[in-house]
């Protein structure tokens, strides 16, 4: 029996190794597919009631496919401009932060981010600029995975719950619920709205002639990042644009951009969506969100923005359960 168990352990480890080697090159598009499916699932569920599950999934996937390959075309056309604009904005922003008298630990963290973010972004850009077929292949993987997840969401959920251990099933369910709350707050709440705000400010910067297409896209990316952070917000970008327009004497455009930004980026959308986005303060602790986003990014790249907060949320749940178990044992 011991020999048989050892053989099965070796086979299992070998299978897991082969699976990891197969999946790891496409891990980012798979995570992105899961993320998009999670965000869009409520819309899919409503549409499926009218046209059916498969037709709904096919329709949403078709729209996503068109948008994805439009993104690839835009990536090929504007990536150099976006790269240069992002480098300029990142350096200017971090230099502004470092001018403040910050505590040493925070100063070192900001300095590290100032060095790491441009370098990592440069690696991403160079990796895809010289390999657009690779980007297209990952887009295809993402689209097919997205469709499969939408069509089989209920079956996947049932399989996940069926795999939960019987002895610690309650703890496993709590971990799943904790991950779900974090994902709901980050993805369906702030990330979805942040992307819309980033698109809105990019359009605004282009319309009011603050920047060219590449610079406007870079500002949109910055807006998404600022909106994800607990304290900052998208108002920083439109305010900076308005100040810039005012300093060059174009005060009419400065006022127009300020009104546009307040109406479509911040703070008006935040007040209108307060009931839906209230979980930013209560569902996910601000410190967990901040450390999770930055730490996850440094460790895993851009997908770490999702992985980091979820991992810390799961750790928080485990610590709470451990405290309850310890208190019950001492009672």
C-alpha positions as a Python dict, from the first residue, in 0.01 Angstrom:
ca = {
    (1, 'X'): (0, 0, 0),
    (2, 'X'): (284, 240, 82),
    (3, 'X'): (448, 176, -255),
    (4, 'X'): (116, 228, -434),
    (5, 'X'): (55, 555, -243),
    (6, 'X'): (407, 677, -328),
    (7, 'X'): (349, 596, -697),
    (8, 'X'): (22, 792, -700),
    (9, 'X'): (192, 1087, -526),
    (10, 'X'): (468, 1090, -788),
    (11, 'X'): (212, 1070, -1070),
    (12, 'X'): (5, 1350, -915),
    (13, 'X'): (310, 1575, -874),
    (14, 'X'): (413, 1504, -1235),
    (15, 'X'): (64, 1585, -1363),
    (16, 'X'): (52, 1909, -1162),
    (17, 'X'): (396, 2005, -1296),
    (18, 'X'): (288, 1943, -1657),
    (19, 'X'): (-34, 2135, -1604),
    (20, 'X'): (158, 2430, -1455),
    (21, 'X'): (407, 2431, -1742),
    (22, 'X'): (113, 2430, -1986),
    (23, 'X'): (-91, 2700, -1814),
    (24, 'X'): (178, 2939, -1686),
    (25, 'X'): (253, 3102, -2027),
    (26, 'X'): (-115, 3195, -2063),
    (27, 'X'): (-186, 3266, -1697),
    (28, 'X'): (-236, 3641, -1749),
    (29, 'X'): (-504, 3607, -2022),
    (30, 'X'): (-678, 3340, -1814),
    (31, 'X'): (-687, 3568, -1510),
    (32, 'X'): (-812, 3849, -1731),
    (33, 'X'): (-1083, 3620, -1874),
    (34, 'X'): (-1198, 3524, -1524),
    (35, 'X'): (-1197, 3891, -1422),
    (36, 'X'): (-1405, 4003, -1720),
    (37, 'X'): (-1644, 3711, -1679),
    (38, 'X'): (-1694, 3801, -1313),
    (39, 'X'): (-1762, 4165, -1397),
    (40, 'X'): (-2000, 4093, -1685),
    (41, 'X'): (-2179, 3789, -1539),
    (42, 'X'): (-2476, 3986, -1395),
    (43, 'X'): (-2538, 4138, -1740),
    (44, 'X'): (-2504, 3792, -1898),
    (45, 'X'): (-2752, 3649, -1650),
    (46, 'X'): (-3014, 3912, -1736),
    (47, 'X'): (-2959, 3871, -2110),
    (48, 'X'): (-2968, 3490, -2082),
    (49, 'X'): (-3323, 3504, -1943),
    (50, 'X'): (-3435, 3657, -2274),
    (51, 'X'): (-3224, 3487, -2541),
    (52, 'X'): (-3078, 3181, -2369),
    (53, 'X'): (-2747, 3105, -2202),
    (54, 'X'): (-2535, 3021, -2508),
    (55, 'X'): (-2668, 3301, -2732),
    (56, 'X'): (-2610, 3553, -2453),
    (57, 'X'): (-2253, 3429, -2393),
    (58, 'X'): (-2185, 3425, -2769),
    (59, 'X'): (-2315, 3783, -2811),
    (60, 'X'): (-2110, 3923, -2522),
    (61, 'X'): (-1802, 3731, -2638),
    (62, 'X'): (-1847, 3869, -2990),
    (63, 'X'): (-1851, 4226, -2860),
    (64, 'X'): (-1548, 4153, -2642),
    (65, 'X'): (-1363, 4004, -2941),
    (66, 'X'): (-1420, 4316, -3152),
    (67, 'X'): (-1310, 4546, -2867),
    (68, 'X'): (-1005, 4330, -2796),
    (69, 'X'): (-874, 4340, -3150),
    (70, 'X'): (-951, 4711, -3178),
    (71, 'X'): (-736, 4745, -2867),
    (72, 'X'): (-456, 4548, -3035),
    (73, 'X'): (-474, 4775, -3340),
    (74, 'X'): (-464, 5082, -3114),
    (75, 'X'): (-179, 4925, -2919),
    (76, 'X'): (23, 4885, -3237),
    (77, 'X'): (-50, 5242, -3351),
    (78, 'X'): (-9, 5436, -3026),
    (79, 'X'): (211, 5229, -2798),
    (80, 'X'): (526, 5437, -2848),
    (81, 'X'): (339, 5762, -2776),
    (82, 'X'): (169, 5607, -2473),
    (83, 'X'): (502, 5473, -2346),
    (84, 'X'): (672, 5812, -2371),
    (85, 'X'): (378, 5995, -2214),
    (86, 'X'): (351, 5745, -1929),
    (87, 'X'): (722, 5772, -1857),
    (88, 'X'): (695, 6150, -1846),
    (89, 'X'): (384, 6153, -1625),
    (90, 'X'): (522, 5886, -1391),
    (91, 'X'): (849, 6073, -1341),
    (92, 'X'): (666, 6402, -1285),
    (93, 'X'): (421, 6248, -1037),
    (94, 'X'): (680, 6064, -829),
    (95, 'X'): (913, 6363, -831),
    (96, 'X'): (625, 6571, -695),
    (97, 'X'): (565, 6314, -420),
    (98, 'X'): (933, 6288, -329),
    (99, 'X'): (954, 6666, -281),
    (100, 'X'): (740, 6630, 33),
    (101, 'X'): (904, 6559, 370),
    (102, 'X'): (793, 6196, 396),
    (103, 'X'): (887, 5933, 657),
    (104, 'X'): (1192, 5734, 550),
    (105, 'X'): (1003, 5406, 496),
    (106, 'X'): (738, 5573, 280),
    (107, 'X'): (1004, 5769, 92),
    (108, 'X'): (1193, 5448, 11),
    (109, 'X'): (871, 5275, -100),
    (110, 'X'): (783, 5561, -335),
    (111, 'X'): (1138, 5573, -467),
    (112, 'X'): (1127, 5199, -538),
    (113, 'X'): (794, 5234, -717),
    (114, 'X'): (931, 5526, -917),
    (115, 'X'): (1212, 5301, -1039),
    (116, 'X'): (1013, 4979, -1073),
    (117, 'X'): (697, 5092, -1252),
    (118, 'X'): (867, 5249, -1559),
    (119, 'X'): (1108, 4955, -1585),
    (120, 'X'): (834, 4693, -1559),
    (121, 'X'): (612, 4880, -1802),
    (122, 'X'): (904, 4906, -2045),
    (123, 'X'): (949, 4528, -2021),
    (124, 'X'): (579, 4471, -2090),
    (125, 'X'): (580, 4709, -2386),
    (126, 'X'): (898, 4570, -2541),
    (127, 'X'): (774, 4215, -2490),
    (128, 'X'): (456, 4282, -2684),
    (129, 'X'): (585, 4540, -2932),
    (130, 'X'): (821, 4289, -3087),
    (131, 'X'): (569, 4007, -3065),
    (132, 'X'): (223, 4123, -3171),
    (133, 'X'): (141, 3763, -3275),
    (134, 'X'): (197, 3665, -2910),
    (135, 'X'): (-41, 3939, -2797),
    (136, 'X'): (-298, 3822, -3055),
    (137, 'X'): (-262, 3461, -2939),
    (138, 'X'): (-314, 3561, -2576),
    (139, 'X'): (-619, 3764, -2683),
    (140, 'X'): (-763, 3454, -2853),
    (141, 'X'): (-700, 3247, -2539),
    (142, 'X'): (-870, 3514, -2328),
    (143, 'X'): (-1176, 3529, -2556),
    (144, 'X'): (-1227, 3151, -2568),
    (145, 'X'): (-1172, 3118, -2191),
    (146, 'X'): (-1417, 3403, -2132),
    (147, 'X'): (-1685, 3229, -2340),
    (148, 'X'): (-1628, 2895, -2166),
    (149, 'X'): (-1651, 3053, -1821),
    (150, 'X'): (-1974, 3239, -1904),
    (151, 'X'): (-2143, 2930, -2050),
    (152, 'X'): (-2035, 2698, -1767),
    (153, 'X'): (-2048, 2934, -1468),
    (154, 'X'): (-2304, 2730, -1275),
    (155, 'X'): (-2123, 2403, -1342),
    (156, 'X'): (-1791, 2558, -1235),
    (157, 'X'): (-1950, 2687, -914),
    (158, 'X'): (-2095, 2342, -835),
    (159, 'X'): (-1759, 2176, -902),
    (160, 'X'): (-1578, 2420, -673),
    (161, 'X'): (-1820, 2359, -386),
    (162, 'X'): (-1804, 1981, -449),
    (163, 'X'): (-1425, 1992, -404),
    (164, 'X'): (-1446, 2160, -64),
    (165, 'X'): (-1321, 1937, 221),
    (166, 'X'): (-1589, 1792, 448),
    (167, 'X'): (-1395, 1842, 773),
    (168, 'X'): (-1331, 2217, 727),
    (169, 'X'): (-1615, 2293, 488),
    (170, 'X'): (-1738, 2590, 692),
    (171, 'X'): (-1394, 2756, 687),
    (172, 'X'): (-1358, 2688, 313),
    (173, 'X'): (-1698, 2849, 246),
    (174, 'X'): (-1597, 3152, 453),
    (175, 'X'): (-1277, 3185, 247),
    (176, 'X'): (-1476, 3170, -76),
    (177, 'X'): (-1720, 3430, 56),
    (178, 'X'): (-1431, 3655, 163),
    (179, 'X'): (-1272, 3627, -182),
    (180, 'X'): (-1612, 3695, -337),
    (181, 'X'): (-1667, 4010, -132),
    (182, 'X'): (-1321, 4139, -220),
    (183, 'X'): (-1364, 4061, -589),
    (184, 'X'): (-1708, 4219, -590),
    (185, 'X'): (-1576, 4537, -430),
    (186, 'X'): (-1266, 4562, -647),
    (187, 'X'): (-1392, 4428, -981),
    (188, 'X'): (-1764, 4496, -1012),
    (189, 'X'): (-1733, 4812, -808),
    (190, 'X'): (-1418, 5016, -835),
    (191, 'X'): (-1232, 4853, -1124),
    (192, 'X'): (-1527, 4863, -1366),
    (193, 'X'): (-1609, 5223, -1276),
    (194, 'X'): (-1240, 5321, -1282),
    (195, 'X'): (-1202, 5189, -1637),
    (196, 'X'): (-1505, 5392, -1747),
    (197, 'X'): (-1361, 5702, -1577),
    (198, 'X'): (-1024, 5641, -1741),
    (199, 'X'): (-1191, 5623, -2082),
    (200, 'X'): (-1389, 5940, -2008),
    (201, 'X'): (-1083, 6144, -1904),
    (202, 'X'): (-887, 6017, -2207),
    (203, 'X'): (-1167, 6146, -2433),
    (204, 'X'): (-1174, 6474, -2239),
    (205, 'X'): (-798, 6532, -2267),
    (206, 'X'): (-817, 6468, -2641),
    (207, 'X'): (-1125, 6687, -2700),
    (208, 'X'): (-987, 6982, -2501),
    (209, 'X'): (-648, 6943, -2675),
    (210, 'X'): (-451, 6884, -2355),
    (211, 'X'): (-265, 6591, -2513),
    (212, 'X'): (-250, 6385, -2831),
    (213, 'X'): (-404, 6037, -2856),
    (214, 'X'): (-109, 5864, -2688),
    (215, 'X'): (-92, 6115, -2405),
    (216, 'X'): (-469, 6097, -2352),
    (217, 'X'): (-453, 5718, -2323),
    (218, 'X'): (-167, 5750, -2073),
    (219, 'X'): (-376, 5990, -1862),
    (220, 'X'): (-664, 5742, -1876),
    (221, 'X'): (-435, 5469, -1740),
    (222, 'X'): (-324, 5702, -1460),
    (223, 'X'): (-687, 5778, -1376),
    (224, 'X'): (-767, 5408, -1342),
    (225, 'X'): (-472, 5363, -1104),
    (226, 'X'): (-565, 5668, -893),
    (227, 'X'): (-927, 5553, -869),
    (228, 'X'): (-817, 5214, -734),
    (229, 'X'): (-627, 5374, -446),
    (230, 'X'): (-812, 5439, -119),
    (231, 'X'): (-730, 5810, -75),
    (232, 'X'): (-658, 5943, -424),
    (233, 'X'): (-902, 5973, -712),
    (234, 'X'): (-947, 6065, -1076),
    (235, 'X'): (-999, 6430, -987),
    (236, 'X'): (-617, 6463, -973),
    (237, 'X'): (-584, 6411, -1349),
    (238, 'X'): (-854, 6650, -1465),
    (239, 'X'): (-740, 6910, -1212),
    (240, 'X'): (-381, 6883, -1341),
    (241, 'X'): (-507, 6919, -1698),
    (242, 'X'): (-717, 7224, -1611),
    (243, 'X'): (-424, 7388, -1430),
    (244, 'X'): (-203, 7322, -1733),
    (245, 'X'): (-455, 7479, -1972),
    (246, 'X'): (-496, 7779, -1741),
    (247, 'X'): (-120, 7835, -1718),
    (248, 'X'): (-85, 7848, -2098),
    (249, 'X'): (-369, 8104, -2117),
    (250, 'X'): (-646, 7877, -2249),
    (251, 'X'): (-882, 7942, -1959),
    (252, 'X'): (-1200, 7859, -2153),
    (253, 'X'): (-1077, 7505, -2219),
    (254, 'X'): (-952, 7489, -1859),
    (255, 'X'): (-1301, 7563, -1725),
    (256, 'X'): (-1456, 7325, -1980),
    (257, 'X'): (-1225, 7039, -1879),
    (258, 'X'): (-1292, 7107, -1509),
    (259, 'X'): (-1669, 7088, -1563),
    (260, 'X'): (-1630, 6779, -1782),
    (261, 'X'): (-1403, 6609, -1528),
    (262, 'X'): (-1628, 6691, -1231),
    (263, 'X'): (-1932, 6558, -1420),
    (264, 'X'): (-1787, 6239, -1574),
    (265, 'X'): (-1488, 6147, -1355),
    (266, 'X'): (-1505, 6284, -1000),
    (267, 'X'): (-1680, 6381, -774),
    (268, 'X'): (-2030, 6372, -933),
    (269, 'X'): (-2019, 6003, -1041),
    (270, 'X'): (-1901, 5908, -691),
    (271, 'X'): (-2208, 6071, -534),
    (272, 'X'): (-2444, 5916, -788),
    (273, 'X'): (-2292, 5568, -744),
    (274, 'X'): (-2237, 5590, -368),
    (275, 'X'): (-2497, 5318, -296),
    (276, 'X'): (-2322, 5074, -530),
    (277, 'X'): (-1965, 5166, -440),
    (278, 'X'): (-2006, 5203, -65),
    (279, 'X'): (-1823, 4873, -10),
    (280, 'X'): (-1496, 5046, -91),
    (281, 'X'): (-1482, 5169, 267),
    (282, 'X'): (-1659, 4885, 453),
    (283, 'X'): (-1613, 4570, 245),
    (284, 'X'): (-1240, 4603, 191),
    (285, 'X'): (-1017, 4764, 448),
    (286, 'X'): (-831, 5064, 305),
    (287, 'X'): (-494, 4935, 425),
    (288, 'X'): (-553, 4589, 276),
    (289, 'X'): (-655, 4750, -51),
    (290, 'X'): (-352, 4980, -65),
    (291, 'X'): (-92, 4718, 35),
    (292, 'X'): (-260, 4452, -178),
    (293, 'X'): (-262, 4664, -494),
    (294, 'X'): (98, 4786, -466),
    (295, 'X'): (241, 4465, -324),
    (296, 'X'): (53, 4251, -575),
    (297, 'X'): (174, 4467, -860),
    (298, 'X'): (539, 4448, -749),
    (299, 'X'): (519, 4069, -703),
    (300, 'X'): (303, 3959, -998),
    (301, 'X'): (288, 4250, -1242),
    (302, 'X'): (-41, 4404, -1353),
    (303, 'X'): (-250, 4096, -1268),
    (304, 'X'): (-124, 4140, -911),
    (305, 'X'): (-367, 4431, -876),
    (306, 'X'): (-632, 4158, -852),
    (307, 'X'): (-428, 3885, -682),
    (308, 'X'): (-283, 4102, -403),
    (309, 'X'): (-602, 4233, -237),
    (310, 'X'): (-773, 3892, -266),
    (311, 'X'): (-473, 3716, -104),
    (312, 'X'): (-466, 3963, 187),
    (313, 'X'): (-842, 3934, 228),
    (314, 'X'): (-810, 3555, 255),
    (315, 'X'): (-529, 3598, 509),
    (316, 'X'): (-750, 3831, 712),
    (317, 'X'): (-1029, 3571, 714),
    (318, 'X'): (-788, 3297, 824),
    (319, 'X'): (-658, 3514, 1109),
    (320, 'X'): (-1012, 3589, 1227),
    (321, 'X'): (-1099, 3218, 1228),
    (322, 'X'): (-776, 3136, 1412),
    (323, 'X'): (-859, 3396, 1679),
    (324, 'X'): (-1209, 3250, 1721),
    (325, 'X'): (-1068, 2899, 1752),
    (326, 'X'): (-810, 3012, 2007),
    (327, 'X'): (-1068, 3201, 2213),
    (328, 'X'): (-1301, 2897, 2209),
    (329, 'X'): (-1016, 2671, 2322),
    (330, 'X'): (-923, 2907, 2609),
    (331, 'X'): (-1283, 2948, 2725),
}
